[in-house]
């Protein structure tokens, strides 16, 4: 592994919050991993901060701070951001956000990343029957104009799938 220093940081961050894997950082694109089980749907979101804020450093002005606060609030309201097929009977249980420059989740800045920065989110939903979920309606494009593509992976009890969602599409169909 050539980029061993990055791997070390990923391990350290994974201990502090959502797991990080495959550190692709491409503005306009983000990753969404959806794991469906009978009693739970978990969603991992990983995005360049630029997609959410239009910048990738600590907010410096009131306007930038407001933009960052608004983005965080939108992500924390995850039951509006990720609307899971109602037949699954899911309710939001837990939200974890990790971003070093926004001082979220105890993350530390990763050296050698230049001027780039990311945000990772983990969203857990408790479900009455998660395996019946046929889709997740994703509000990220609506909320964040800087985001244009989502690389989605989903694992359900019936199998797994990979799909690219492009603005303005918002629905991820799940294998069930
Ligand atoms: Zn960047």
Backbone and ligand atoms as CSV (ligand in chain L), in Angstrom:
chain,resi,resn,atom,element,x,y,z
A,1,UNK,N,N,0.846,-1.209,0.000
A,1,UNK,CA,C,0.000,0.000,0.000
A,1,UNK,C,C,0.871,1.244,0.000
A,2,UNK,N,N,0.846,1.979,-1.082
A,2,UNK,CA,C,1.709,3.145,-1.220
A,2,UNK,C,C,1.279,4.259,-0.273
A,3,UNK,N,N,-0.038,4.453,-0.156
A,3,UNK,CA,C,-0.516,5.584,0.629
A,3,UNK,C,C,-0.793,5.145,2.070
A,4,UNK,N,N,0.241,4.575,2.691
A,4,UNK,CA,C,0.026,3.985,4.012
A,4,UNK,C,C,-0.313,5.036,5.059
A,5,UNK,N,N,0.196,6.256,4.897
A,5,UNK,CA,C,-0.114,7.279,5.908
A,5,UNK,C,C,-1.601,7.589,5.904
A,6,UNK,N,N,-2.229,7.540,4.722
A,6,UNK,CA,C,-3.673,7.798,4.636
A,6,UNK,C,C,-4.447,6.656,5.285
A,7,UNK,N,N,-3.989,5.457,5.054
A,7,UNK,CA,C,-4.664,4.297,5.649
A,7,UNK,C,C,-4.638,4.401,7.168
A,8,UNK,N,N,-3.502,4.801,7.704
A,8,UNK,CA,C,-3.393,4.960,9.156
A,8,UNK,C,C,-4.428,5.942,9.672
A,9,UNK,N,N,-4.578,7.076,8.968
A,9,UNK,CA,C,-5.548,8.078,9.391
A,9,UNK,C,C,-6.965,7.546,9.284
A,10,UNK,N,N,-7.237,6.784,8.256
A,10,UNK,CA,C,-8.570,6.230,8.077
A,10,UNK,C,C,-8.923,5.338,9.249
A,11,UNK,N,N,-7.970,4.525,9.680
A,11,UNK,CA,C,-8.210,3.651,10.827
A,11,UNK,C,C,-8.496,4.485,12.073
A,12,UNK,N,N,-7.716,5.545,12.267
A,12,UNK,CA,C,-7.916,6.396,13.440
A,12,UNK,C,C,-9.293,7.043,13.410
A,13,UNK,N,N,-9.700,7.530,12.238
A,13,UNK,CA,C,-11.005,8.175,12.112
A,13,UNK,C,C,-12.133,7.180,12.288
A,14,UNK,N,N,-11.921,5.970,11.778
A,14,UNK,CA,C,-12.977,4.962,11.869
A,14,UNK,C,C,-13.293,4.663,13.323
A,15,UNK,N,N,-12.264,4.730,14.159
A,15,UNK,CA,C,-12.494,4.477,15.574
A,15,UNK,C,C,-13.315,5.596,16.193
A,16,UNK,N,N,-13.191,6.804,15.632
A,16,UNK,CA,C,-13.875,7.951,16.208
A,16,UNK,C,C,-15.294,8.115,15.667
A,17,UNK,N,N,-15.611,7.505,14.554
A,17,UNK,CA,C,-16.918,7.723,13.976
A,17,UNK,C,C,-17.184,6.775,12.840
A,18,UNK,N,N,-17.960,7.246,11.865
A,18,UNK,CA,C,-18.317,6.381,10.741
A,18,UNK,C,C,-17.090,5.841,10.019
A,19,UNK,N,N,-17.181,4.646,9.540
A,19,UNK,CA,C,-16.069,4.019,8.834
A,19,UNK,C,C,-15.787,4.763,7.533
A,20,UNK,N,N,-14.525,4.921,7.244
A,20,UNK,CA,C,-14.125,5.541,5.995
A,20,UNK,C,C,-13.479,4.484,5.125
A,21,UNK,N,N,-13.869,4.446,3.901
A,21,UNK,CA,C,-13.243,3.494,2.995
A,21,UNK,C,C,-13.153,4.140,1.621
A,22,UNK,N,N,-12.053,3.936,0.946
A,22,UNK,CA,C,-11.897,4.465,-0.406
A,22,UNK,C,C,-12.008,5.973,-0.420
A,23,UNK,N,N,-10.905,6.645,-0.176
A,23,UNK,CA,C,-10.912,8.085,0.025
A,23,UNK,C,C,-10.990,8.856,-1.272
A,24,UNK,N,N,-11.960,8.599,-2.116
A,24,UNK,CA,C,-12.092,9.378,-3.335
A,24,UNK,C,C,-12.669,10.742,-2.975
A,25,UNK,N,N,-12.004,11.783,-3.438
A,25,UNK,CA,C,-12.470,13.138,-3.141
A,25,UNK,C,C,-12.641,13.859,-4.458
A,26,UNK,N,N,-13.857,13.946,-4.929
A,26,UNK,CA,C,-14.126,14.574,-6.217
A,26,UNK,C,C,-15.291,15.527,-6.021
A,27,UNK,N,N,-15.036,16.810,-6.267
A,27,UNK,CA,C,-16.093,17.795,-6.042
A,27,UNK,C,C,-17.280,17.498,-6.945
A,28,UNK,N,N,-18.475,17.606,-6.369
A,28,UNK,CA,C,-19.701,17.302,-7.106
A,28,UNK,C,C,-20.207,15.898,-6.857
A,29,UNK,N,N,-19.312,15.023,-6.368
A,29,UNK,CA,C,-19.666,13.619,-6.157
A,29,UNK,C,C,-19.582,13.262,-4.677
A,30,UNK,N,N,-20.484,12.399,-4.245
A,30,UNK,CA,C,-20.444,11.899,-2.872
A,30,UNK,C,C,-20.809,10.429,-2.872
A,31,UNK,N,N,-20.557,9.781,-1.735
A,31,UNK,CA,C,-20.836,8.346,-1.609
A,31,UNK,C,C,-21.918,8.101,-0.585
A,32,UNK,N,N,-22.775,7.159,-0.905
A,32,UNK,CA,C,-23.847,6.782,-0.003
A,32,UNK,C,C,-23.870,5.265,0.087
A,33,UNK,N,N,-23.697,4.742,1.283
A,33,UNK,CA,C,-23.779,3.295,1.500
A,33,UNK,C,C,-24.990,3.009,2.370
A,34,UNK,N,N,-25.865,2.167,1.862
A,34,UNK,CA,C,-27.107,1.861,2.574
A,34,UNK,C,C,-27.086,0.387,2.957
A,35,UNK,N,N,-27.254,0.111,4.251
A,35,UNK,CA,C,-27.285,-1.272,4.723
A,35,UNK,C,C,-28.664,-1.539,5.330
A,36,UNK,N,N,-29.358,-2.506,4.739
A,36,UNK,CA,C,-30.720,-2.807,5.171
A,36,UNK,C,C,-30.735,-4.142,5.896
A,37,UNK,N,N,-31.250,-4.152,7.123
A,37,UNK,CA,C,-31.465,-5.391,7.860
A,37,UNK,C,C,-32.901,-5.369,8.380
A,38,UNK,N,N,-33.328,-6.461,9.001
A,38,UNK,CA,C,-34.720,-6.551,9.432
A,38,UNK,C,C,-35.086,-5.409,10.375
A,39,UNK,N,N,-34.230,-5.163,11.355
A,39,UNK,CA,C,-34.567,-4.182,12.379
A,39,UNK,C,C,-33.905,-2.839,12.234
A,40,UNK,N,N,-33.137,-2.667,11.172
A,40,UNK,CA,C,-32.344,-1.447,11.069
A,40,UNK,C,C,-31.968,-1.113,9.621
A,41,UNK,N,N,-32.018,0.170,9.328
A,41,UNK,CA,C,-31.424,0.663,8.092
A,41,UNK,C,C,-30.344,1.659,8.492
A,42,UNK,N,N,-29.118,1.430,8.011
A,42,UNK,CA,C,-28.009,2.338,8.295
A,42,UNK,C,C,-27.523,2.963,7.000
A,43,UNK,N,N,-27.272,4.237,7.056
A,43,UNK,CA,C,-26.816,4.958,5.871
A,43,UNK,C,C,-25.510,5.655,6.205
A,44,UNK,N,N,-24.493,5.407,5.415
A,44,UNK,CA,C,-23.216,6.120,5.540
A,44,UNK,C,C,-23.085,7.081,4.363
A,45,UNK,N,N,-22.699,8.294,4.665
A,45,UNK,CA,C,-22.592,9.344,3.666
A,45,UNK,C,C,-21.197,9.929,3.775
A,46,UNK,N,N,-20.532,10.064,2.644
A,46,UNK,CA,C,-19.189,10.645,2.652
A,46,UNK,C,C,-19.097,11.627,1.505
A,47,UNK,N,N,-18.749,12.877,1.832
A,47,UNK,CA,C,-18.759,13.895,0.797
A,47,UNK,C,C,-17.634,14.907,0.997
A,48,UNK,N,N,-17.066,15.404,-0.114
A,48,UNK,CA,C,-16.229,16.593,0.015
A,48,UNK,C,C,-17.074,17.708,0.635
A,49,UNK,N,N,-16.490,18.459,1.543
A,49,UNK,CA,C,-17.225,19.531,2.200
A,49,UNK,C,C,-17.700,20.583,1.197
A,50,UNK,N,N,-16.945,20.729,0.127
A,50,UNK,CA,C,-17.292,21.698,-0.913
A,50,UNK,C,C,-18.710,21.476,-1.442
A,51,UNK,N,N,-19.136,20.219,-1.502
A,51,UNK,CA,C,-20.475,19.911,-2.021
A,51,UNK,C,C,-21.575,20.495,-1.132
A,52,UNK,N,N,-21.267,20.624,0.160
A,52,UNK,CA,C,-22.265,21.094,1.108
A,52,UNK,C,C,-22.197,22.598,1.326
A,53,UNK,N,N,-20.960,23.143,1.271
A,53,UNK,CA,C,-20.747,24.527,1.707
A,53,UNK,C,C,-20.251,25.455,0.611
A,54,UNK,N,N,-19.588,24.888,-0.395
A,54,UNK,CA,C,-18.936,25.731,-1.396
A,54,UNK,C,C,-17.540,26.136,-0.959
A,55,UNK,N,N,-17.096,25.642,0.208
A,55,UNK,CA,C,-15.713,25.856,0.645
A,55,UNK,C,C,-15.306,24.673,1.520
A,56,UNK,N,N,-13.985,24.571,1.784
A,56,UNK,CA,C,-13.481,23.396,2.504
A,56,UNK,C,C,-12.489,23.776,3.591
A,57,UNK,N,N,-12.863,24.750,4.382
A,57,UNK,CA,C,-12.005,25.176,5.507
A,57,UNK,C,C,-12.946,25.647,6.596
A,58,UNK,N,N,-12.356,26.052,7.707
A,58,UNK,CA,C,-13.210,26.554,8.782
A,58,UNK,C,C,-13.959,27.799,8.313
A,59,UNK,N,N,-15.221,27.904,8.685
A,59,UNK,CA,C,-15.970,29.119,8.315
A,59,UNK,C,C,-15.295,30.350,8.915
A,60,UNK,N,N,-15.228,31.452,8.118
A,60,UNK,CA,C,-14.524,32.637,8.592
A,60,UNK,C,C,-15.456,33.819,8.814
A,61,UNK,N,N,-16.564,33.828,8.111
A,61,UNK,CA,C,-17.485,34.958,8.243
A,61,UNK,C,C,-18.802,34.461,8.828
A,62,UNK,N,N,-19.639,35.409,9.253
A,62,UNK,CA,C,-20.949,35.022,9.776
A,62,UNK,C,C,-21.743,34.259,8.725
A,63,UNK,N,N,-21.650,34.722,7.477
A,63,UNK,CA,C,-22.400,34.058,6.409
A,63,UNK,C,C,-21.933,32.614,6.233
A,64,UNK,N,N,-20.614,32.415,6.313
A,64,UNK,CA,C,-20.088,31.052,6.169
A,64,UNK,C,C,-20.473,30.182,7.359
A,65,UNK,N,N,-20.434,30.784,8.548
A,65,UNK,CA,C,-20.848,30.017,9.740
A,65,UNK,C,C,-22.316,29.621,9.638
A,66,UNK,N,N,-23.135,30.550,9.148
A,66,UNK,CA,C,-24.560,30.232,8.992
A,66,UNK,C,C,-24.765,29.120,7.971
A,67,UNK,N,N,-23.990,29.172,6.903
A,67,UNK,CA,C,-24.123,28.138,5.879
A,67,UNK,C,C,-23.735,26.766,6.443
A,68,UNK,N,N,-22.655,26.756,7.230
A,68,UNK,CA,C,-22.216,25.495,7.834
A,68,UNK,C,C,-23.252,24.989,8.842
A,69,UNK,N,N,-23.771,25.890,9.673
A,69,UNK,CA,C,-24.783,25.485,10.661
A,69,UNK,C,C,-26.024,24.927,9.961
A,70,UNK,N,N,-26.413,25.577,8.870
A,70,UNK,CA,C,-27.615,25.128,8.151
A,70,UNK,C,C,-27.396,23.744,7.546
A,71,UNK,N,N,-26.199,23.522,6.988
A,71,UNK,CA,C,-25.908,22.217,6.388
A,71,UNK,C,C,-25.935,21.113,7.446
A,72,UNK,N,N,-25.333,21.404,8.603
A,72,UNK,CA,C,-25.312,20.428,9.690
A,72,UNK,C,C,-26.737,20.145,10.176
A,73,UNK,N,N,-27.532,21.202,10.313
A,73,UNK,CA,C,-28.918,21.009,10.777
A,73,UNK,C,C,-29.712,20.162,9.791
A,74,UNK,N,N,-29.477,20.393,8.502
A,74,UNK,CA,C,-30.200,19.598,7.495
A,74,UNK,C,C,-29.816,18.128,7.567
A,75,UNK,N,N,-28.527,17.871,7.803
A,75,UNK,CA,C,-28.092,16.475,7.897
A,75,UNK,C,C,-28.582,15.825,9.192
A,76,UNK,N,N,-28.643,16.605,10.261
A,76,UNK,CA,C,-29.128,16.031,11.522
A,76,UNK,C,C,-30.610,15.684,11.431
A,77,UNK,N,N,-31.345,16.402,10.606
A,77,UNK,CA,C,-32.762,16.082,10.375
A,77,UNK,C,C,-32.836,14.955,9.349
A,78,UNK,N,N,-32.194,13.838,9.676
A,78,UNK,CA,C,-31.962,12.796,8.676
A,78,UNK,C,C,-33.234,12.079,8.245
A,79,UNK,N,N,-34.285,12.154,9.056
A,79,UNK,CA,C,-35.518,11.488,8.614
A,79,UNK,C,C,-36.219,12.297,7.525
A,80,UNK,N,N,-35.805,13.545,7.341
A,80,UNK,CA,C,-36.304,14.300,6.186
A,80,UNK,C,C,-35.355,14.141,5.004
A,81,UNK,N,N,-34.064,14.030,5.308
A,81,UNK,CA,C,-33.058,13.913,4.247
A,81,UNK,C,C,-33.120,12.537,3.577
A,82,UNK,N,N,-33.390,11.502,4.384
A,82,UNK,CA,C,-33.481,10.131,3.856
A,82,UNK,C,C,-34.857,9.582,4.233
A,83,UNK,N,N,-35.749,9.558,3.252
A,83,UNK,CA,C,-37.108,9.090,3.539
A,83,UNK,C,C,-37.232,7.645,3.063
A,84,UNK,N,N,-37.255,6.754,4.040
A,84,UNK,CA,C,-37.281,5.320,3.751
A,84,UNK,C,C,-38.720,4.886,3.521
A,85,UNK,N,N,-38.909,4.017,2.521
A,85,UNK,CA,C,-40.206,3.420,2.216
A,85,UNK,C,C,-41.011,3.195,3.507
A,86,UNK,N,N,-42.193,3.829,3.616
A,86,UNK,CA,C,-42.951,3.754,4.875
A,86,UNK,C,C,-43.328,2.334,5.317
A,87,UNK,N,N,-43.420,1.386,4.383
A,87,UNK,CA,C,-43.798,0.023,4.794
A,87,UNK,C,C,-42.757,-0.575,5.754
A,88,UNK,N,N,-41.551,-0.049,5.742
A,88,UNK,CA,C,-40.509,-0.584,6.620
A,88,UNK,C,C,-40.669,-0.102,8.062
A,89,UNK,N,N,-41.449,0.938,8.273
A,89,UNK,CA,C,-41.710,1.427,9.621
A,89,UNK,C,C,-40.459,1.893,10.354
A,90,UNK,N,N,-39.672,2.733,9.687
A,90,UNK,CA,C,-38.396,3.158,10.271
A,90,UNK,C,C,-38.514,4.505,10.985
A,91,UNK,N,N,-37.799,4.618,12.100
A,91,UNK,CA,C,-37.675,5.906,12.775
A,91,UNK,C,C,-36.196,6.180,13.016
A,92,UNK,N,N,-35.836,7.445,12.935
A,92,UNK,CA,C,-34.439,7.835,13.100
A,92,UNK,C,C,-33.979,7.552,14.526
A,93,UNK,N,N,-32.861,6.848,14.656
A,93,UNK,CA,C,-32.353,6.498,15.982
A,93,UNK,C,C,-31.101,7.294,16.338
A,94,UNK,N,N,-30.236,7.530,15.372
A,94,UNK,CA,C,-28.940,8.119,15.706
A,94,UNK,C,C,-28.296,8.787,14.494
A,95,UNK,N,N,-27.702,9.934,14.720
A,95,UNK,CA,C,-26.949,10.633,13.674
A,95,UNK,C,C,-25.551,10.936,14.206
A,96,UNK,N,N,-24.543,10.577,13.441
A,96,UNK,CA,C,-23.162,10.942,13.782
A,96,UNK,C,C,-22.566,11.675,12.596
A,97,UNK,N,N,-22.022,12.862,12.856
A,97,UNK,CA,C,-21.364,13.619,11.799
A,97,UNK,C,C,-19.907,13.821,12.187
A,98,UNK,N,N,-19.031,13.627,11.216
A,98,UNK,CA,C,-17.597,13.770,11.464
A,98,UNK,C,C,-17.004,14.710,10.414
A,99,UNK,N,N,-16.421,15.791,10.878
A,99,UNK,CA,C,-15.716,16.703,9.970
A,99,UNK,C,C,-14.715,17.506,10.786
A,100,UNK,N,N,-13.460,17.372,10.440
A,100,UNK,CA,C,-12.417,18.043,11.225
A,100,UNK,C,C,-12.565,19.560,11.154
A,101,UNK,N,N,-12.766,20.114,9.955
A,101,UNK,CA,C,-12.777,21.578,9.872
A,101,UNK,C,C,-14.038,22.173,10.488
A,102,UNK,N,N,-15.107,21.387,10.575
A,102,UNK,CA,C,-16.309,21.886,11.251
A,102,UNK,C,C,-16.335,21.475,12.723
A,103,UNK,N,N,-15.247,20.822,13.172
A,103,UNK,CA,C,-15.121,20.394,14.574
A,103,UNK,C,C,-16.294,19.516,15.009
A,104,UNK,N,N,-16.611,18.573,14.162
A,104,UNK,CA,C,-17.698,17.638,14.453
A,104,UNK,C,C,-17.130,16.249,14.698
A,105,UNK,N,N,-17.628,15.586,15.710
A,105,UNK,CA,C,-17.314,14.177,15.906
A,105,UNK,C,C,-15.902,13.889,16.351
A,106,UNK,N,N,-15.197,14.896,16.851
A,106,UNK,CA,C,-13.856,14.666,17.362
A,106,UNK,C,C,-12.850,14.281,16.293
A,107,UNK,N,N,-13.146,14.590,15.032
A,107,UNK,CA,C,-12.228,14.240,13.948
A,107,UNK,C,C,-11.009,15.143,13.980
A,108,UNK,N,N,-9.893,14.592,13.540
A,108,UNK,CA,C,-8.680,15.391,13.441
A,108,UNK,C,C,-8.344,15.572,11.966
A,109,UNK,N,N,-7.726,16.700,11.644
A,109,UNK,CA,C,-7.369,16.979,10.256
A,109,UNK,C,C,-6.394,15.921,9.758
A,110,UNK,N,N,-6.610,15.493,8.527
A,110,UNK,CA,C,-5.727,14.500,7.916
A,110,UNK,C,C,-4.613,15.237,7.200
A,111,UNK,N,N,-3.364,15.021,7.614
A,111,UNK,CA,C,-2.264,15.715,6.946
A,111,UNK,C,C,-2.123,15.262,5.494
A,112,UNK,N,N,-1.590,16.146,4.684
A,112,UNK,CA,C,-1.326,15.771,3.301
A,112,UNK,C,C,-2.537,15.847,2.395
A,113,UNK,N,N,-3.639,16.402,2.872
A,113,UNK,CA,C,-4.826,16.503,2.031
A,113,UNK,C,C,-4.891,17.847,1.316
A,114,UNK,N,N,-3.880,18.707,1.525
A,114,UNK,CA,C,-3.914,20.007,0.878
A,114,UNK,C,C,-5.060,20.834,1.427
A,115,UNK,N,N,-5.796,21.485,0.542
A,115,UNK,CA,C,-6.882,22.352,0.984
A,115,UNK,C,C,-8.220,21.632,1.001
A,116,UNK,N,N,-8.197,20.331,0.877
A,116,UNK,CA,C,-9.466,19.608,0.786
A,116,UNK,C,C,-9.929,19.095,2.136
A,117,UNK,N,N,-11.230,18.948,2.263
A,117,UNK,CA,C,-11.790,18.438,3.513
A,117,UNK,C,C,-13.104,17.730,3.219
A,118,UNK,N,N,-13.434,16.781,4.060
A,118,UNK,CA,C,-14.626,15.966,3.862
A,118,UNK,C,C,-15.561,16.050,5.062
A,119,UNK,N,N,-16.741,15.544,4.853
A,119,UNK,CA,C,-17.658,15.293,5.968
A,119,UNK,C,C,-18.177,13.872,5.802
A,120,UNK,N,N,-18.203,13.163,6.919
A,120,UNK,CA,C,-18.811,11.829,6.907
A,120,UNK,C,C,-19.991,11.819,7.852
A,121,UNK,N,N,-21.024,11.155,7.435
A,121,UNK,CA,C,-22.211,11.040,8.275
A,121,UNK,C,C,-22.648,9.596,8.389
A,122,UNK,N,N,-23.149,9.257,9.567
A,122,UNK,CA,C,-23.714,7.931,9.762
A,122,UNK,C,C,-25.116,8.125,10.337
A,123,UNK,N,N,-26.085,7.500,9.689
A,123,UNK,CA,C,-27.482,7.692,10.073
A,123,UNK,C,C,-28.098,6.314,10.314
A,124,UNK,N,N,-28.542,6.084,11.542
A,124,UNK,CA,C,-29.145,4.797,11.881
A,124,UNK,C,C,-30.641,4.964,12.104
A,125,UNK,N,N,-31.398,4.086,11.481
A,125,UNK,CA,C,-32.847,4.072,11.667
A,125,UNK,C,C,-33.249,2.725,12.265
A,126,UNK,N,N,-34.096,2.765,13.284
A,126,UNK,CA,C,-34.694,1.538,13.794
A,126,UNK,C,C,-35.960,1.264,12.981
A,127,UNK,N,N,-36.143,-0.002,12.574
A,127,UNK,CA,C,-37.244,-0.320,11.671
A,127,UNK,C,C,-38.067,-1.497,12.195
A,128,UNK,N,N,-39.374,-1.436,11.954
A,128,UNK,CA,C,-40.230,-2.565,12.312
A,128,UNK,C,C,-39.977,-3.722,11.352
A,129,UNK,N,N,-39.800,-3.374,10.078
A,129,UNK,CA,C,-39.536,-4.414,9.088
A,129,UNK,C,C,-38.682,-3.839,7.961
A,130,UNK,N,N,-37.436,-3.601,8.295
A,130,UNK,CA,C,-36.534,-2.936,7.366
A,130,UNK,C,C,-36.395,-3.664,6.040
A,131,UNK,N,N,-36.469,-4.984,6.083
A,131,UNK,CA,C,-36.258,-5.780,4.872
A,131,UNK,C,C,-37.341,-5.533,3.826
A,132,UNK,N,N,-38.470,-4.963,4.228
A,132,UNK,CA,C,-39.526,-4.673,3.245
A,132,UNK,C,C,-39.305,-3.345,2.523
A,133,UNK,N,N,-38.339,-2.601,2.938
A,133,UNK,CA,C,-38.104,-1.289,2.316
A,133,UNK,C,C,-37.794,-1.453,0.834
A,134,UNK,N,N,-38.576,-0.807,-0.010
A,134,UNK,CA,C,-38.374,-0.918,-1.453
A,134,UNK,C,C,-37.563,0.227,-2.018
A,135,UNK,N,N,-37.432,1.295,-1.239
A,135,UNK,CA,C,-36.697,2.448,-1.760
A,135,UNK,C,C,-36.295,3.369,-0.621
A,136,UNK,N,N,-35.336,4.229,-0.922
A,136,UNK,CA,C,-35.018,5.365,-0.053
A,136,UNK,C,C,-35.072,6.608,-0.928
A,137,UNK,N,N,-35.833,7.583,-0.487
A,137,UNK,CA,C,-35.941,8.856,-1.182
A,137,UNK,C,C,-34.889,9.788,-0.564
A,138,UNK,N,N,-33.962,10.261,-1.398
A,138,UNK,CA,C,-32.798,11.003,-0.896
A,138,UNK,C,C,-32.942,12.496,-1.216
A,139,UNK,N,N,-32.852,13.324,-0.187
A,139,UNK,CA,C,-33.052,14.766,-0.370
A,139,UNK,C,C,-31.763,15.552,-0.549
A,140,UNK,N,N,-30.648,14.863,-0.754
A,140,UNK,CA,C,-29.349,15.557,-0.772
A,140,UNK,C,C,-29.213,16.535,-1.940
A,141,UNK,N,N,-29.701,16.158,-3.118
A,141,UNK,CA,C,-29.570,17.067,-4.274
A,141,UNK,C,C,-30.376,18.341,-4.051
A,142,UNK,N,N,-31.543,18.151,-3.444
A,142,UNK,CA,C,-32.408,19.286,-3.179
A,142,UNK,C,C,-31.753,20.236,-2.169
A,143,UNK,N,N,-31.129,19.651,-1.156
A,143,UNK,CA,C,-30.566,20.460,-0.080
A,143,UNK,C,C,-29.236,21.106,-0.470
A,144,UNK,N,N,-28.474,20.437,-1.317
A,144,UNK,CA,C,-27.099,20.878,-1.580
A,144,UNK,C,C,-26.843,21.013,-3.082
A,145,UNK,N,N,-26.984,22.242,-3.592
A,145,UNK,CA,C,-26.832,22.478,-5.032
A,145,UNK,C,C,-25.452,22.097,-5.574
A,146,UNK,N,N,-24.440,22.053,-4.711
A,146,UNK,CA,C,-23.098,21.726,-5.170
A,146,UNK,C,C,-22.892,20.250,-5.445
A,147,UNK,N,N,-23.888,19.463,-5.096
A,147,UNK,CA,C,-23.776,18.011,-5.265
A,147,UNK,C,C,-24.518,17.601,-6.526
A,148,UNK,N,N,-23.852,16.850,-7.392
A,148,UNK,CA,C,-24.530,16.472,-8.629
A,148,UNK,C,C,-24.557,14.972,-8.866
A,149,UNK,N,N,-23.753,14.212,-8.115
A,149,UNK,CA,C,-23.692,12.772,-8.359
A,149,UNK,C,C,-23.495,12.017,-7.054
A,150,UNK,N,N,-24.246,10.955,-6.882
A,150,UNK,CA,C,-24.112,10.098,-5.702
A,150,UNK,C,C,-23.769,8.692,-6.142
A,151,UNK,N,N,-22.647,8.189,-5.645
A,151,UNK,CA,C,-22.286,6.797,-5.889
A,151,UNK,C,C,-22.905,5.975,-4.761
A,152,UNK,N,N,-23.921,5.197,-5.102
A,152,UNK,CA,C,-24.707,4.510,-4.080
A,152,UNK,C,C,-24.393,3.017,-4.088
A,153,UNK,N,N,-24.171,2.485,-2.894
A,153,UNK,CA,C,-24.095,1.041,-2.733
A,153,UNK,C,C,-25.125,0.658,-1.690
A,154,UNK,N,N,-25.864,-0.406,-1.967
A,154,UNK,CA,C,-26.859,-0.854,-0.999
A,154,UNK,C,C,-26.722,-2.347,-0.788
A,155,UNK,N,N,-26.824,-2.740,0.450
A,155,UNK,CA,C,-26.813,-4.159,0.811
A,155,UNK,C,C,-28.109,-4.444,1.555
A,156,UNK,N,N,-28.859,-5.413,1.064
A,156,UNK,CA,C,-30.097,-5.804,1.720
A,156,UNK,C,C,-30.017,-7.309,1.997
A,157,UNK,N,N,-30.979,-7.860,2.759
A,157,UNK,CA,C,-30.947,-9.307,2.997
A,157,UNK,C,C,-31.033,-10.107,1.687
A,158,UNK,N,N,-31.515,-9.473,0.608
A,158,UNK,CA,C,-31.686,-10.181,-0.668
A,158,UNK,C,C,-30.515,-10.029,-1.618
A,159,UNK,N,N,-29.618,-9.135,-1.329
A,159,UNK,CA,C,-28.490,-8.971,-2.237
A,159,UNK,C,C,-27.901,-7.583,-2.144
A,160,UNK,N,N,-27.008,-7.290,-3.096
A,160,UNK,CA,C,-26.420,-5.960,-3.077
A,160,UNK,C,C,-26.446,-5.326,-4.446
A,161,UNK,N,N,-26.357,-4.033,-4.464
A,161,UNK,CA,C,-26.439,-3.301,-5.719
A,161,UNK,C,C,-25.572,-2.050,-5.635
A,162,UNK,N,N,-25.260,-1.557,-6.822
A,162,UNK,CA,C,-24.452,-0.359,-6.956
A,162,UNK,C,C,-25.124,0.488,-8.026
A,163,UNK,N,N,-25.309,1.751,-7.761
A,163,UNK,CA,C,-25.959,2.594,-8.748
A,163,UNK,C,C,-25.432,4.022,-8.602
A,164,UNK,N,N,-25.409,4.741,-9.708
A,164,UNK,CA,C,-25.042,6.151,-9.663
A,164,UNK,C,C,-26.307,6.978,-9.809
A,165,UNK,N,N,-26.537,7.834,-8.825
A,165,UNK,CA,C,-27.708,8.706,-8.854
A,165,UNK,C,C,-27.241,10.079,-9.312
A,166,UNK,N,N,-27.895,10.594,-10.362
A,166,UNK,CA,C,-27.499,11.915,-10.856
A,166,UNK,C,C,-28.645,12.889,-10.668
A,167,UNK,N,N,-28.309,14.104,-10.275
A,167,UNK,CA,C,-29.295,15.164,-10.159
A,167,UNK,C,C,-30.160,15.192,-11.408
A,168,UNK,N,N,-31.474,15.313,-11.361
A,168,UNK,CA,C,-32.263,15.524,-10.150
A,168,UNK,C,C,-32.887,14.233,-9.593
A,169,UNK,N,N,-32.413,13.070,-9.988
A,169,UNK,CA,C,-32.982,11.822,-9.469
A,169,UNK,C,C,-32.847,11.807,-7.949
A,170,UNK,N,N,-33.819,11.211,-7.292
A,170,UNK,CA,C,-33.758,11.232,-5.825
A,170,UNK,C,C,-34.081,9.888,-5.196
A,171,UNK,N,N,-34.493,8.921,-6.017
A,171,UNK,CA,C,-34.947,7.665,-5.425
A,171,UNK,C,C,-33.926,6.538,-5.655
A,172,UNK,N,N,-33.539,5.878,-4.569
A,172,UNK,CA,C,-32.723,4.680,-4.652
A,172,UNK,C,C,-33.646,3.484,-4.466
A,173,UNK,N,N,-33.778,2.666,-5.505
A,173,UNK,CA,C,-34.585,1.452,-5.386
A,173,UNK,C,C,-33.736,0.368,-4.730
A,174,UNK,N,N,-34.350,-0.377,-3.825
A,174,UNK,CA,C,-33.606,-1.408,-3.091
A,174,UNK,C,C,-34.027,-2.805,-3.528
A,175,UNK,N,N,-33.076,-3.721,-3.512
A,175,UNK,CA,C,-33.378,-5.136,-3.787
A,175,UNK,C,C,-34.162,-5.670,-2.597
A,176,UNK,N,N,-35.281,-6.311,-2.844
A,176,UNK,CA,C,-36.043,-6.910,-1.719
A,176,UNK,C,C,-36.755,-8.150,-2.179
L,1,ZN,ZN,ZN,-11.937,19.303,-2.133
